[in-house]
Amino acid sequence: MNHLRTRVSASVSIVVVAVACSAIAPSAVARDRDCSDFKNQRQAQKFFKKHHGSKRNDPHRLDADHDGKACEDSY
């Protein structure tokens, strides 16, 4: 009986840790964006600037030629 209690306790602990980790994970993480996700270049540029896009930092790879203009060849 004591062995069963230990197994149940371990299972509950795993579930608690999994739930806690999912609650800690940021839910507002921006998904990777592509130029096709925007209606026009202006909208892409606004997103690019708002999400720290610059010539040196382009996490979404919206500025292929690194000139500070997002999706300029897509529209």
Secondary structure, DSSP 8 states (H G I E B T S, - for coil): -HHHHHHHHHHHHHHHHHHHHHHHS-S-------GGGSSSHHHHHHHHHHTT--SS--TT---TTSSS-TTTT--
